[in-house]
Amino acid sequence: MSRITIGPEDDPVAVLAALRHDAPVIALLGNPNVGKSSLFNRVTGLGVATAHYPGTTVAMNLGETLAGARRAIIVDLPGTYSLSDHAAESTITRRALVDLRPDVVIAVVDATNLARNLYLTLQVVDLGLPLVVGLNLMDEAERAGLDIDSVTLSTRLGAPVVPVVANVGDGVDALIAEALGVADEHQIPEGITYETPFEELLGPVIEAADGVAEPPGGLSPRALALLLFEGAPDLLGVSAGLARVAGAAATARAASEAEFGEPPHVTLARERHGAAGGIAEAVTKPRVGGPRRGPRDLWAFTTSPVTGIPLVVAVMALVFGFLFVVGDALASGFAHLWSSFASPAIGGIIEAIAGTGTVAAILRWGFDAGVEASLSIGLPYILTFYVLLAVLEDSGYLNSLAFLTDRVMHRLGLHGRALLPLVAAAGCSVPAILSVRDLPSKRERLIASTLIAIVPCSARTAVILGAVGHYIGWQPALGVFAVVFAIGIGTGLGMNRLFPGHTGGLVMEMFRFRRPRLGGILKKAWAQFREFLFVATPIVIAGSLVVGTLYETGWLWKLAEPLSPIIVGWLGLPALAGLTLALGTLRKELALQLLITMAVVALGSGAQDLTSFMTPTNLFVYALVNTLAVPCVSTITVLVRQHGWWRASAIVGFTVVVALLAGGVFARVLPLLGWA
């Protein structure tokens, strides 16, 4: 399957227009956490590209699929609860549906929460777009004791409904086949009729819209009337040609507000919610025999402080223990295999090409020690962490964790939903900082971004486990995490006092827990790890070659001298560790990888055991400073995009000061406690 290539400067609208001549465009739409991504991944495989909609930072995924011999373009729109609010995801989804004008929309709905999901589906019906409904999570509905009458649901919506279980592929082929059929025949739902008082108000607007010669996006008169009644001139680009219908809409809006005593968009939302609830009630009934198996309310168990807090401690202990035990075993096994097989083979090839001189030594820095250092950190720790994070995400546990911690997060100037970016930061800081845009105030976005810069990402976790856990033990590694956690809590408390303001309450949907699927977990973990593998490894190799050149020519120690007062004098670390901490700004795990590389080349293969030239105190301080100081370049870039140069510089400067203070303090305190 080929890949759709989209550059950062490309317009997805233009790209799809060029591809459309030989393939229909299918748009995937749905609420968050309904399995839309699982469906997208199942349908497209690896033929996926991510593109930002023009003028935004919100991404859409573009892919392609084959249904028999027929090719189709798949557009995965951002998850959203509505097309009407002002959230970035809603705005982009709304614009895309009108601008891209897909041949068919697949509305993915959660069968266990039908009334909530059908609201968005009704908005698509109101837009007059060809529609197929993917009734997902049918297995979860059955376990919950629900029977969904898909035939009646199809009749009520006026669109085909296909039951699916996206994460295992059940019904997916039938869904795509149905969507292609609807696209070919351009089947448009007849539309939903709302309560009589509302329809009487809307009638004159529809009549006026019927006279528009060229409606924007080819919208039907009813769709145009509903959008203008709701108030979406920004979407439609209202011009003089729409003056008559816009005037009729303004009159209807004023009459609606006078009659119902609320803003027109609230009235329309109430009509849709009422229709969605009525349809859901008509097609849902209890399953004979009740729920199949399992607890009926895991949400209450995980969000009650009495049971939820011990569960959090247990989960975190399991995650850390799994990382330490499995990661350590994988690291040891990989090191043995590399030294036994890969290193001699690579050395032989280099010797055959470049002999045994300086050039050969530099090449060994990059293609032997550099590759080994990259993989020995990435495979055991980073990939393992992404697998664990995928399990927590796919099970739905992260949502209940946000609810449970809401009260604590308020003390840090945030609410419970901000926990999700902080947890995501444990994987990678970049998407975590991008996600803070969903927080309601600039104050909360600033506090959350600062805390994300402190949270150990998977790369920094790999350094902690690779430098401290692997060589000293799990207790000191846990100590590094504890220090970072305490600094993070103190930072949040301090910023909450320093930047006064109000933190809003938490309102969130209570998702059902789901059984993670191994295939989905591995795909998600690989998709995240793949970026590290193909982006970080070349950087490590290039960095190792540069460091090797500096070392072999004698320049390395000259460059290290200016850092000596801080690195050696204040932090008590070996001089060669200073440059690796600085180079770790490129990628945090690069610091440890280059330290191992430099040690092996400078001190011999025995120096791969860092304890041969660094004390336990050195390793603890090194991991602590690397974790706290200066986020990687990618993180700094998104900080600037989110907050501007001044605030981003303040965040980065704060991390440097905190890292040096903490490192210097522990460099002096730990020996007093009996550490070597």
C-alpha positions as CSV (number, residue, x, y, z in Angstrom):
1,M,0.0,0.0,0.0
2,S,1.4,3.4,-1.0
3,R,1.8,6.4,1.2
4,I,0.1,9.7,0.7
5,T,2.9,12.3,1.0
6,I,2.0,15.8,2.4
7,G,4.6,18.4,3.1
8,P,4.1,21.0,5.9
9,E,3.4,23.7,3.3
10,D,0.8,21.6,1.4
11,D,-2.9,22.3,1.6
12,P,-4.9,19.1,2.3
13,V,-7.8,20.5,0.2
14,A,-5.5,20.8,-2.8
15,V,-3.9,17.4,-2.2
16,L,-7.3,15.7,-2.0
17,A,-8.5,17.5,-5.1
18,A,-5.6,16.1,-7.0
19,L,-6.2,12.5,-5.7
20,R,-9.9,12.6,-6.0
21,H,-10.1,11.9,-9.7
22,D,-9.6,8.2,-9.2
23,A,-10.6,7.5,-5.6
24,P,-13.6,8.5,-3.4
25,V,-12.8,10.5,-0.2
26,I,-14.2,8.9,3.0
27,A,-14.2,11.1,6.1
28,L,-14.1,9.4,9.6
29,L,-15.9,11.4,12.2
30,G,-16.7,10.7,15.9
31,N,-16.5,11.7,19.5
32,P,-13.2,11.1,21.3
33,N,-12.5,7.6,22.5
34,V,-15.1,5.8,20.3
35,G,-12.6,3.7,18.5
36,K,-12.2,6.0,15.4
37,S,-8.4,5.7,15.5
38,S,-8.6,1.9,15.7
39,L,-10.9,1.9,12.7
40,F,-8.5,4.2,10.8
41,N,-5.5,2.1,11.6
42,R,-7.3,-1.1,10.7
43,V,-8.4,0.3,7.4
44,T,-5.2,2.1,6.3
45,G,-2.4,0.0,7.8
46,L,0.8,2.0,7.5
47,G,-0.2,4.2,4.5
48,V,-0.7,7.2,6.7
49,A,0.4,10.9,6.6
50,T,-0.4,13.6,9.1
51,A,-1.3,17.1,7.9
52,H,-2.3,20.3,9.6
53,Y,-5.3,22.1,8.3
54,P,-4.3,25.5,6.7
55,G,-3.8,28.1,9.4
56,T,-4.0,25.7,12.4
57,T,-1.9,23.3,14.5
58,V,-4.7,20.7,14.7
59,A,-3.8,17.6,12.7
60,M,-5.8,15.3,10.4
61,N,-4.6,11.9,9.4
62,L,-4.8,11.0,5.7
63,G,-4.5,7.5,4.4
64,E,-5.7,5.1,1.8
65,T,-7.2,1.7,1.6
66,L,-8.1,-0.9,-1.0
67,A,-11.6,-2.4,-1.1
68,G,-11.0,-5.3,-3.4
69,A,-9.3,-3.6,-6.4
70,R,-10.8,-0.2,-5.6
71,R,-8.8,2.5,-3.9
72,A,-10.2,5.0,-1.5
73,I,-8.8,8.0,0.4
74,I,-9.5,8.1,4.2
75,V,-9.5,11.4,6.1
76,D,-9.5,10.9,9.9
77,L,-10.9,14.1,11.3
78,P,-10.1,15.2,14.9
79,G,-12.3,13.7,17.6
80,T,-15.0,16.1,18.7
81,Y,-18.3,16.2,20.5
82,S,-19.8,18.9,18.4
83,L,-19.4,20.8,15.1
84,S,-20.8,23.9,16.7
85,D,-18.5,25.0,19.6
86,H,-15.4,27.0,19.4
87,A,-12.9,24.3,20.3
88,A,-10.1,23.9,17.7
89,E,-11.2,20.3,16.9
90,S,-14.7,21.4,16.2
91,T,-13.7,24.3,14.0
92,I,-11.3,22.2,11.9
93,T,-13.8,19.3,11.6
94,R,-16.5,21.7,10.6
95,R,-14.3,23.5,8.0
96,A,-13.1,20.2,6.6
97,L,-16.6,18.8,6.0
98,V,-17.6,21.9,4.0
99,D,-14.2,22.6,2.3
100,L,-13.2,19.0,1.5
101,R,-16.8,17.9,0.7
102,P,-16.1,14.2,1.2
103,D,-17.9,11.7,-0.9
104,V,-19.2,10.0,2.2
105,V,-18.9,10.5,6.0
106,I,-18.5,7.5,8.3
107,A,-19.8,8.5,11.7
108,V,-18.2,6.2,14.3
109,V,-20.5,5.9,17.3
110,D,-20.1,4.2,20.7
111,A,-22.9,1.6,21.0
112,T,-22.6,1.8,24.8
113,N,-23.3,5.5,24.9
114,L,-25.6,6.0,21.9
115,A,-27.5,9.1,23.0
116,R,-24.3,11.1,23.5
117,N,-22.8,10.0,20.2
118,L,-25.8,10.5,18.0
119,Y,-25.8,14.3,18.7
120,L,-22.7,14.6,16.4
121,T,-24.3,12.2,13.9
122,L,-27.4,14.4,13.7
123,Q,-25.2,17.4,12.9
124,V,-23.8,15.5,9.9
125,V,-27.4,14.6,8.8
126,D,-28.3,18.3,9.1
127,L,-25.3,19.2,6.8
128,G,-26.8,17.0,4.1
129,L,-23.7,14.9,3.6
130,P,-23.8,11.2,2.4
131,L,-23.6,9.2,5.6
132,V,-22.9,5.7,6.9
133,V,-22.9,5.0,10.7
134,G,-20.3,2.7,12.1
135,L,-21.9,1.3,15.2
136,N,-18.7,0.4,17.1
137,L,-17.9,-1.4,20.4
138,M,-20.8,-3.8,19.9
139,D,-18.9,-6.3,22.0
140,E,-18.8,-3.8,24.9
141,A,-22.5,-3.1,24.5
142,E,-23.2,-6.9,24.7
143,R,-21.1,-7.2,27.9
144,A,-23.0,-4.2,29.3
145,G,-26.3,-6.0,28.7
146,L,-27.5,-3.8,25.8
147,D,-29.1,-4.8,22.5
148,I,-29.0,-2.3,19.7
149,D,-31.5,-2.6,16.9
150,S,-29.3,-1.4,14.0
151,V,-32.1,-1.8,11.4
152,T,-34.4,0.6,13.3
153,L,-31.5,2.9,13.9
154,S,-30.9,3.0,10.2
155,T,-34.5,3.8,9.5
156,R,-34.6,6.6,12.1
157,L,-31.4,8.2,10.7
158,G,-32.1,7.6,7.1
159,A,-28.6,6.2,6.6
160,P,-27.1,2.8,6.6
161,V,-25.9,1.5,10.0
162,V,-23.1,-1.2,10.2
163,P,-22.3,-2.9,13.5
164,V,-18.5,-3.2,14.0
165,V,-15.8,-4.1,16.5
166,A,-13.0,-1.9,15.0
167,N,-10.1,-3.1,17.2
168,V,-10.5,-6.7,16.0
169,G,-11.7,-5.9,12.5
170,D,-15.3,-7.3,12.8
171,G,-17.6,-5.7,10.3
172,V,-14.9,-3.3,9.0
173,D,-14.9,-4.6,5.5
174,A,-18.7,-4.4,5.3
175,L,-18.6,-0.8,6.7
176,I,-16.1,0.3,4.0
177,A,-18.1,-1.5,1.3
178,E,-21.3,0.2,2.4
179,A,-19.6,3.6,2.5
180,L,-18.3,3.1,-1.1
181,G,-21.8,2.2,-2.2
182,V,-23.3,5.3,-0.6
183,A,-20.5,7.5,-2.2
184,D,-21.3,6.0,-5.6
185,E,-25.0,6.7,-5.4
186,H,-24.6,10.0,-3.4
187,Q,-27.2,8.9,-0.9
188,I,-28.1,11.8,1.4
189,P,-30.2,11.3,4.5
190,E,-33.7,12.9,4.3
191,G,-33.0,14.8,7.4
192,I,-34.3,15.0,11.0
193,T,-37.5,16.9,11.7
194,Y,-37.4,18.7,15.1
195,E,-40.3,19.9,17.3
196,T,-43.0,21.9,15.5
197,P,-42.3,25.4,17.2
198,F,-38.6,25.2,16.1
199,E,-39.5,24.0,12.5
200,E,-41.9,26.9,12.2
201,L,-39.2,29.4,13.1
202,L,-36.7,27.7,10.7
203,G,-39.1,27.5,7.7
204,P,-38.6,31.1,6.4
205,V,-34.8,30.6,6.5
206,I,-35.0,27.4,4.5
207,E,-37.2,29.2,2.0
208,A,-34.7,32.1,1.6
209,A,-31.8,29.6,1.4
210,D,-33.6,27.8,-1.4
211,G,-33.1,30.9,-3.6
212,V,-29.3,30.9,-3.2
213,A,-27.8,30.1,-6.6
214,E,-24.4,28.8,-5.5
215,P,-24.5,27.9,-1.8
216,P,-21.1,27.5,-0.1
217,G,-19.8,24.0,-0.2
218,G,-22.8,22.9,-2.2
219,L,-24.9,22.8,1.0
220,S,-28.6,22.1,0.8
221,P,-31.1,24.9,1.7
222,R,-31.9,23.2,5.1
223,A,-28.2,22.7,5.9
224,L,-27.4,26.4,5.0
225,A,-30.4,27.6,7.1
226,L,-29.4,25.6,10.2
227,L,-25.8,26.8,10.0
228,L,-26.9,30.4,9.8
229,F,-29.5,30.0,12.5
230,E,-26.9,28.5,14.7
231,G,-24.5,31.3,13.8
232,A,-21.6,30.1,11.6
233,P,-20.8,33.0,9.2
234,D,-17.1,32.4,9.9
235,L,-17.5,28.9,8.4
236,L,-19.5,29.9,5.4
237,G,-17.8,33.1,4.4
238,V,-21.0,35.0,4.2
239,S,-21.0,37.4,1.3
240,A,-23.5,39.7,-0.5
241,G,-24.9,36.7,-2.3
242,L,-26.2,35.3,1.1
243,A,-27.6,38.6,2.3
244,R,-31.3,37.6,1.9
245,V,-30.9,34.3,3.8
246,A,-28.6,35.8,6.4
247,G,-31.3,38.4,7.1
248,A,-34.0,35.7,7.4
249,A,-31.7,33.8,9.8
250,A,-31.2,36.9,11.9
251,T,-35.0,37.4,12.1
252,A,-35.5,33.7,13.1
253,R,-32.7,34.0,15.7
254,A,-34.4,37.0,17.3
255,A,-37.8,35.3,17.3
256,S,-36.3,32.1,18.8
257,E,-34.6,34.0,21.6
258,A,-37.8,35.8,22.4
259,E,-39.9,32.6,22.4
260,F,-37.6,30.2,24.2
261,G,-35.6,32.7,26.4
262,E,-32.2,31.3,25.4
263,P,-29.6,31.8,22.7
264,P,-30.5,30.2,19.3
265,H,-27.6,27.9,19.3
266,V,-28.7,26.5,22.7
267,T,-32.2,26.0,21.4
268,L,-30.9,24.0,18.4
269,A,-28.6,22.0,20.6
270,R,-31.5,21.1,22.8
271,E,-33.5,20.0,19.8
272,R,-30.7,17.8,18.6
273,H,-30.1,16.3,22.1
274,G,-33.8,15.6,22.4
275,A,-33.9,13.8,19.0
276,A,-30.7,11.9,19.8
277,G,-32.1,10.7,23.1
278,G,-35.4,9.7,21.6
279,I,-33.7,7.7,18.8
280,A,-31.3,6.0,21.3
281,E,-34.2,5.0,23.6
282,A,-36.2,3.6,20.6
283,V,-33.4,1.3,19.4
284,T,-31.8,0.2,22.7
285,K,-33.2,-2.4,25.0
286,P,-31.8,-4.6,27.8
287,R,-30.2,-7.8,26.6
288,V,-31.8,-11.1,27.7
289,G,-29.7,-12.4,30.6
290,G,-28.2,-9.0,31.4
291,P,-24.5,-8.2,31.3
292,R,-22.4,-11.1,30.1
293,R,-19.5,-10.8,32.5
294,G,-17.3,-8.5,34.5
295,P,-17.9,-5.7,37.0
296,R,-20.6,-3.2,36.1
297,D,-19.0,-0.1,37.4
298,L,-15.3,-0.1,37.4
299,W,-15.5,3.7,37.1
300,A,-16.7,4.0,40.6
301,F,-14.0,1.7,41.9
302,T,-11.2,3.6,40.2
303,T,-12.5,7.1,41.1
304,S,-13.4,6.6,44.7
305,P,-10.5,7.9,46.9
306,V,-10.8,4.8,49.2
307,T,-10.1,2.4,46.4
308,G,-8.7,4.6,43.6
309,I,-5.7,6.0,45.5
310,P,-4.3,2.6,46.5
311,L,-5.0,1.5,42.9
312,V,-2.9,4.4,41.5
313,V,0.0,3.5,43.8
314,A,-0.3,-0.2,42.7
315,V,-0.4,0.7,39.0
316,M,2.6,3.1,39.3
317,A,4.5,0.4,41.2
318,L,3.7,-2.2,38.5
319,V,4.7,0.2,35.7
320,F,8.0,1.0,37.4
321,G,8.7,-2.6,38.3
322,F,7.9,-3.8,34.8
323,L,10.2,-1.2,33.3
324,F,13.0,-2.0,35.8
325,V,12.8,-5.8,35.5
326,V,12.0,-6.2,31.9
327,G,14.0,-3.2,30.7
328,D,17.1,-4.3,32.7
329,A,16.8,-7.8,31.3
330,L,16.5,-6.6,27.8
331,A,19.4,-4.2,28.2
332,S,21.7,-6.9,29.5
333,G,20.7,-9.3,26.8
334,F,21.1,-6.8,24.1
335,A,24.6,-5.7,25.3
336,H,25.7,-9.4,25.3
337,L,24.4,-10.0,21.8
338,W,25.9,-6.8,20.5
339,S,29.4,-7.4,21.9
340,S,29.3,-11.0,20.8
341,F,28.1,-10.6,17.2
342,A,27.4,-7.1,16.0
343,S,30.5,-5.2,17.3
344,P,33.1,-7.7,15.8
345,A,31.2,-7.7,12.5
346,I,31.0,-3.9,12.3
347,G,34.7,-3.6,13.4
348,G,35.7,-6.0,10.6
349,I,33.8,-4.0,8.0
350,I,35.3,-0.7,9.1
351,E,38.8,-2.2,9.2
352,A,38.4,-3.5,5.7
353,I,37.3,-0.1,4.4
354,A,39.3,2.4,6.4
355,G,42.2,0.3,8.0
356,T,43.1,0.9,11.6
357,G,43.9,4.6,11.8
358,T,42.2,7.7,13.0
359,V,39.4,7.5,10.4
360,A,38.6,4.0,11.4
361,A,38.4,5.0,15.1
362,I,36.0,7.8,14.3
363,L,33.8,5.4,12.2
364,R,33.7,3.0,15.1
365,W,32.5,5.9,17.3
366,G,29.4,6.3,15.1
367,F,28.6,3.0,13.6
368,D,29.5,0.7,16.4
369,A,29.4,2.5,19.8
370,G,26.8,5.0,18.5
371,V,24.3,2.5,17.2
372,E,24.7,0.3,20.2
373,A,24.1,3.1,22.6
374,S,21.0,4.2,20.7
375,L,19.4,0.7,20.6
376,S,20.5,-0.3,24.1
377,I,18.4,2.6,25.5
378,G,15.6,2.6,23.0
379,L,14.6,-1.0,22.8
380,P,14.7,-2.0,26.5
381,Y,13.2,1.2,28.1
382,I,11.5,3.5,25.6
383,L,9.7,0.8,23.6
384,T,8.7,-1.0,26.8
385,F,7.3,2.3,28.2
386,Y,5.2,2.9,25.1
387,V,3.7,-0.5,25.4
388,L,2.7,0.2,29.0
389,L,1.3,3.6,28.1
390,A,-0.8,2.1,25.3
391,V,-2.3,-0.4,27.8
392,L,-3.3,2.4,30.2
393,E,-4.7,4.5,27.3
394,D,-6.7,1.6,25.6
395,S,-8.2,0.4,28.9
396,G,-9.6,3.8,29.6
397,Y,-7.8,4.1,33.0
398,L,-6.3,7.4,32.2
399,N,-9.7,9.1,32.1
400,S,-10.6,7.8,35.6
401,L,-7.2,8.9,36.8
402,A,-8.0,12.5,35.7
403,F,-11.2,12.4,37.6
404,L,-9.6,11.0,40.7
405,T,-6.9,13.6,40.8
406,D,-9.0,16.7,40.1
407,R,-8.9,18.0,43.6
408,V,-5.1,17.6,43.9
409,M,-4.6,19.2,40.5
410,H,-6.6,22.3,41.7
411,R,-3.9,22.9,44.3
412,L,-1.4,23.2,41.4
413,G,-3.6,25.7,39.6
414,L,-5.0,23.1,37.2
415,H,-8.0,20.7,37.0
416,G,-8.1,17.0,36.5
417,R,-8.2,17.0,32.7
418,A,-4.7,18.6,32.8
419,L,-3.5,15.3,34.1
420,L,-3.8,13.8,30.7
421,P,-1.1,16.0,29.1
422,L,1.1,15.4,32.1
423,V,0.7,11.6,31.7
424,A,1.2,12.0,28.0
425,A,4.4,13.8,28.8
426,A,5.7,10.6,30.3
427,G,5.8,9.4,26.8
428,C,6.9,12.5,24.9
429,S,6.8,16.2,25.9
430,V,6.0,17.5,22.4
431,P,2.5,16.2,22.0
432,A,1.8,16.9,25.6
433,I,2.6,20.6,25.3
434,L,0.6,20.8,22.1
435,S,-2.4,19.3,23.9
436,V,-2.4,22.1,26.6
437,R,-4.1,24.3,24.1
438,D,-7.3,22.6,25.2
439,L,-7.0,24.1,28.7
440,P,-9.3,27.1,29.2
441,S,-6.9,29.8,30.3
442,K,-3.5,31.2,29.5
443,R,-2.5,30.8,33.1
444,E,-3.4,27.0,33.2
445,R,-1.6,26.5,29.8
446,L,1.6,28.2,31.2
447,I,1.5,26.1,34.5
448,A,0.9,22.9,32.6
449,S,3.6,23.5,30.1
450,T,6.2,24.2,32.9
451,L,5.2,21.0,34.7
452,I,5.4,19.0,31.4
453,A,9.0,20.4,30.9
454,I,9.8,18.8,34.3
455,V,8.0,15.4,33.9
456,P,10.4,12.7,32.9
457,C,9.5,11.7,29.3
458,S,10.3,8.2,28.0
459,A,13.8,9.3,26.9
460,R,14.6,10.8,30.4
461,T,13.1,7.7,32.1
462,A,15.4,5.6,29.9
463,V,18.4,7.7,31.2
464,I,17.3,7.2,34.8
465,L,16.8,3.5,34.4
466,G,19.9,3.1,32.2
467,A,22.3,5.1,34.3
468,V,20.9,4.6,37.9
469,G,18.6,1.6,37.8
470,H,20.8,-0.6,35.7
471,Y,24.1,0.1,37.6
472,I,23.0,0.9,41.1
473,G,19.6,-0.5,41.7
474,W,15.9,0.3,41.6
475,Q,15.8,2.2,44.9
476,P,18.2,5.0,43.8
477,A,16.3,5.1,40.5
478,L,13.1,5.5,42.4
479,G,14.8,8.2,44.4
480,V,15.5,10.2,41.2
481,F,11.8,10.0,40.3
482,A,10.8,11.0,43.8
483,V,13.1,14.1,43.7
484,V,11.7,15.1,40.3
485,F,8.1,14.5,41.6
486,A,8.7,16.7,44.7
487,I,10.2,19.5,42.5
488,G,7.2,19.3,40.2
489,I,4.7,19.5,43.1
490,G,6.6,22.5,44.5
491,T,6.7,24.2,41.1
492,G,3.0,23.8,40.7
493,L,2.2,25.1,44.2
494,G,4.5,28.0,43.7
495,M,3.1,29.0,40.3
496,N,-0.5,28.7,41.6
497,R,0.4,31.3,44.2
498,L,2.5,33.4,41.9
499,F,0.0,33.6,39.1
500,P,-3.4,34.2,40.7
501,G,-6.5,33.2,38.9
502,H,-9.5,30.8,39.0
503,T,-9.3,27.2,38.0
504,G,-12.6,25.9,36.5
505,G,-14.3,22.7,37.5
506,L,-13.9,19.4,35.7
507,V,-16.7,18.1,33.4
508,M,-15.9,15.0,31.5
509,E,-17.6,12.0,30.0
510,M,-17.3,8.7,31.9
511,F,-16.0,6.3,29.4
512,R,-16.5,2.6,30.0
513,F,-13.4,0.5,30.6
514,R,-12.3,-1.7,27.8
515,R,-10.2,-4.7,27.4
516,P,-6.9,-3.7,25.6
517,R,-6.1,-5.8,22.5
518,L,-2.6,-7.0,22.1
519,G,-2.5,-6.1,18.4
520,G,-3.7,-2.6,19.0
521,I,-1.2,-2.1,21.8
522,L,1.7,-3.2,19.8
523,K,0.7,-1.1,16.8
524,K,0.3,2.0,18.9
525,A,3.6,1.4,20.7
526,W,5.4,0.8,17.5
527,A,3.9,3.9,15.9
528,Q,5.4,6.0,18.7
529,F,8.7,4.2,18.9
530,R,9.2,4.3,15.2
531,E,9.8,8.0,15.4
532,F,12.5,7.5,18.0
533,L,14.1,4.8,15.9
534,F,14.3,6.6,12.6
535,V,14.8,10.1,14.0
536,A,16.9,9.6,17.1
537,T,19.3,6.9,15.8
538,P,20.7,9.0,12.9
539,I,21.2,11.9,15.3
540,V,23.0,9.6,17.7
541,I,25.2,8.3,14.9
542,A,26.0,11.8,13.6
543,G,26.6,13.1,17.2
544,S,28.9,10.1,17.9
545,L,30.9,10.8,14.7
546,V,31.3,14.5,15.7
547,V,32.3,13.6,19.3
548,G,34.6,10.9,18.0
549,T,36.3,13.4,15.7
550,L,36.7,15.9,18.5
551,Y,38.1,13.1,20.7
552,E,40.5,11.6,18.2
553,T,41.8,15.1,17.3
554,G,42.2,16.2,20.9
555,W,39.6,19.0,20.7
556,L,37.1,17.4,23.0
557,W,39.0,18.2,26.3
558,K,39.5,21.8,25.1
559,L,35.8,22.3,24.6
560,A,35.1,20.7,28.0
561,E,37.3,23.1,29.9
562,P,34.8,26.1,30.0
563,L,32.2,23.8,31.6
564,S,34.6,22.4,34.2
565,P,33.7,24.8,37.1
566,I,30.1,23.8,36.9
567,I,30.4,20.2,35.9
568,V,33.4,19.2,38.0
569,G,33.4,21.9,40.6
570,W,29.7,22.2,41.5
571,L,28.2,18.9,40.3
572,G,31.3,16.8,41.0
573,L,30.9,14.9,37.7
574,P,33.7,13.7,35.4
575,A,34.7,16.3,32.8
576,L,33.5,14.2,29.9
577,A,30.0,14.1,31.3
578,G,29.6,17.9,30.8
579,L,29.5,17.8,27.0
580,T,27.1,14.9,26.9
581,L,24.7,16.8,29.1
582,A,24.9,19.8,26.7
583,L,24.4,17.5,23.7
584,G,21.5,15.9,25.4
585,T,19.5,19.0,24.4
586,L,19.2,17.5,20.9
587,R,17.5,14.4,22.5
588,K,17.6,13.6,26.2
589,E,18.6,10.0,25.8
590,L,21.5,11.1,23.6
591,A,23.3,12.3,26.7
592,L,23.6,8.8,28.2
593,Q,24.2,7.2,24.8
594,L,27.1,9.5,24.0
595,L,28.4,9.1,27.6
596,I,28.6,5.4,27.1
597,T,30.1,5.8,23.6
598,M,32.8,8.3,24.9
599,A,33.6,6.0,27.9
600,V,34.0,2.9,25.7
601,V,36.3,4.7,23.3
602,A,38.2,6.7,25.8
603,L,38.6,4.1,28.6
604,G,38.1,0.8,26.8
605,S,35.2,-1.7,26.5
606,G,35.1,-2.1,30.3
607,A,33.9,1.5,30.7
608,Q,30.6,0.4,29.3
609,D,29.9,-0.3,32.9
610,L,29.6,3.3,34.0
611,T,30.6,2.4,37.6
612,S,34.1,1.9,36.4
613,F,34.7,5.7,36.3
614,M,31.6,7.2,37.9
615,T,30.5,6.8,41.6
616,P,26.9,6.1,42.6
617,T,26.6,9.8,43.6
618,N,27.9,10.8,40.1
619,L,25.3,8.6,38.4
620,F,22.4,9.9,40.6
621,V,23.4,13.5,40.0
622,Y,24.0,13.0,36.3
623,A,20.5,11.4,35.8
624,L,18.8,14.1,37.9
625,V,20.4,17.0,36.1
626,N,19.7,15.4,32.7
627,T,16.1,15.0,33.7
628,L,15.5,18.5,35.0
629,A,17.6,20.7,32.8
630,V,16.7,22.1,29.4
631,P,14.0,20.2,27.5
632,C,15.0,18.8,24.2
633,V,15.1,21.0,21.1
634,S,11.8,19.7,19.9
635,T,10.1,20.6,23.2
636,I,11.6,24.0,23.2
637,T,10.3,24.6,19.7
638,V,6.7,23.8,20.6
639,L,7.1,25.9,23.8
640,V,7.9,28.9,21.7
641,R,5.0,28.2,19.4
642,Q,2.6,27.9,22.3
643,H,3.9,30.7,24.5
644,G,6.3,32.9,22.6
645,W,10.0,33.4,23.1
646,W,9.8,35.2,26.4
647,R,7.8,32.7,28.3
648,A,9.5,29.7,26.6
649,S,12.9,31.2,27.6
650,A,11.7,31.7,31.2
651,I,10.5,28.0,31.4
652,V,13.9,26.8,30.0
653,G,15.9,29.0,32.2
654,F,13.9,27.9,35.3
655,T,14.7,24.2,34.5
656,V,18.4,25.0,34.2
657,V,18.5,26.8,37.6
658,V,16.5,24.1,39.3
659,A,18.6,21.3,37.8
660,L,21.9,22.9,38.8
661,L,20.7,23.6,42.3
662,A,19.3,20.2,42.9
663,G,22.4,18.5,41.3
664,G,24.8,20.5,43.4
665,V,22.8,19.8,46.6
666,F,22.7,16.1,46.1
667,A,26.3,16.0,45.1
668,R,27.1,17.1,48.6
669,V,24.3,15.5,50.6
670,L,24.6,11.9,49.2
671,P,28.2,11.4,50.4
672,L,27.2,12.5,53.8
673,L,24.6,9.7,53.8
674,G,27.3,7.1,53.1
675,W,27.2,7.1,49.3
676,A,30.6,6.7,47.6
